[in-house]
Amino acid sequence: MESSGVSEQLRESWVTLSRDPRVSQLLSSRVGRYLTRHPPVALALLLFSVLSAPPVGLFLAFACVSILISFVGFVFFQVVLLFGVGVTLLSVLSGLAIFSVMTSVMVTVSYFTVANILNYFHPHSAAEVQEEDSVTKN
């Protein structure tokens, strides 16, 4: 009794499926006619499709996760690289700033030293410059 109930349910399911236009289109194709005439091949194809879905899904999930991890790793690598280049640039610019300040201090000290030495040994040239400035102002 129970096997007739199961076969009846299967028959009803088959009738419902065969009324679907997509299924009827598949069954009317060359492949569908071949699978209808060779049920063991259809069963093997169905089993292969069902059993291959989880490994393919796992592979695709692994690929997506790998791409995501690679992207995140690439971003972290870029951040580290930019940080290193930024520190290097900061060091170079700090060195240039210190060099510029020291050079300007040395040039300024040299200028005042040379001016004072010249005033000490040639005092009349400084007096002439002051006289020219006073004449020019008047």
TAWOJO-V411371 format. One record per backbone hydrogen bond with DSSP energy under -1.0 kcal/mol. CO is the residue of the C=O (numbers start at 1). NH is the residue of the N-H. E is the energy in kcal/mol with one decimal. If there is no record, write none. Layout:
co:CO nh:NH e:E
co:CO nh:NH e:E
This chain:
co:1 nh:5 e:-1.4
co:2 nh:6 e:-1.9
co:3 nh:7 e:-2.4
co:4 nh:8 e:-2.0
co:5 nh:9 e:-2.0
co:6 nh:10 e:-2.4
co:7 nh:11 e:-2.3
co:8 nh:12 e:-2.3
co:9 nh:13 e:-2.4
co:10 nh:14 e:-2.5
co:11 nh:15 e:-2.4
co:12 nh:16 e:-2.4
co:13 nh:17 e:-2.5
co:14 nh:18 e:-2.7
co:15 nh:19 e:-1.0
co:17 nh:20 e:-1.2
co:20 nh:24 e:-2.5
co:21 nh:25 e:-2.0
co:22 nh:26 e:-2.1
co:23 nh:27 e:-2.9
co:24 nh:28 e:-1.5
co:29 nh:33 e:-2.3
co:30 nh:34 e:-2.0
co:31 nh:35 e:-2.6
co:32 nh:36 e:-2.0
co:33 nh:37 e:-1.9
co:34 nh:38 e:-1.4
co:38 nh:42 e:-1.8
co:39 nh:43 e:-2.8
co:40 nh:44 e:-2.5
co:41 nh:45 e:-2.6
co:42 nh:46 e:-2.5
co:43 nh:47 e:-2.9
co:44 nh:48 e:-2.7
co:45 nh:49 e:-2.4
co:46 nh:50 e:-2.5
co:47 nh:51 e:-3.1
co:48 nh:52 e:-2.0
co:52 nh:56 e:-1.9
co:53 nh:57 e:-2.8
co:54 nh:58 e:-2.9
co:55 nh:59 e:-2.6
co:56 nh:60 e:-2.6
co:57 nh:61 e:-2.4
co:58 nh:62 e:-2.8
co:59 nh:63 e:-2.7
co:60 nh:64 e:-2.5
co:61 nh:65 e:-2.7
co:62 nh:66 e:-2.7
co:63 nh:67 e:-2.5
co:64 nh:68 e:-2.4
co:65 nh:69 e:-2.9
co:66 nh:70 e:-2.7
co:67 nh:71 e:-2.5
co:68 nh:72 e:-2.6
co:69 nh:73 e:-3.0
co:70 nh:74 e:-2.7
co:71 nh:75 e:-2.4
co:72 nh:76 e:-2.6
co:73 nh:77 e:-2.6
co:74 nh:78 e:-2.6
co:75 nh:79 e:-2.4
co:76 nh:80 e:-2.6
co:77 nh:81 e:-2.7
co:78 nh:82 e:-3.0
co:79 nh:83 e:-2.5
co:80 nh:84 e:-2.5
co:81 nh:85 e:-2.5
co:82 nh:86 e:-2.6
co:83 nh:87 e:-2.5
co:84 nh:88 e:-2.2
co:85 nh:89 e:-2.8
co:86 nh:90 e:-2.5
co:87 nh:91 e:-2.4
co:88 nh:92 e:-2.6
co:89 nh:93 e:-2.9
co:90 nh:94 e:-2.4
co:91 nh:95 e:-2.4
co:92 nh:96 e:-2.5
co:93 nh:97 e:-2.4
co:94 nh:98 e:-2.6
co:95 nh:99 e:-2.6
co:96 nh:100 e:-2.7
co:97 nh:101 e:-2.5
co:98 nh:102 e:-2.7
co:99 nh:103 e:-2.6
co:100 nh:104 e:-2.6
co:101 nh:105 e:-2.4
co:102 nh:106 e:-2.5
co:103 nh:107 e:-2.6
co:104 nh:108 e:-2.5
co:105 nh:109 e:-2.8
co:106 nh:110 e:-2.5
co:107 nh:111 e:-2.6
co:108 nh:112 e:-2.4
co:109 nh:113 e:-2.4
co:110 nh:114 e:-2.8
co:111 nh:115 e:-2.4
co:112 nh:116 e:-2.4
co:113 nh:117 e:-2.5
co:114 nh:118 e:-2.6
co:115 nh:119 e:-2.3
co:116 nh:120 e:-2.1
co:117 nh:121 e:-2.4
co:118 nh:122 e:-2.6
co:123 nh:127 e:-1.6
co:124 nh:128 e:-2.2
co:125 nh:129 e:-1.6
co:126 nh:130 e:-1.8
co:127 nh:131 e:-2.3
co:128 nh:132 e:-2.4
co:129 nh:133 e:-2.0
co:130 nh:134 e:-2.1
co:131 nh:135 e:-2.3
co:132 nh:136 e:-2.3
co:133 nh:137 e:-1.8
co:134 nh:138 e:-1.3
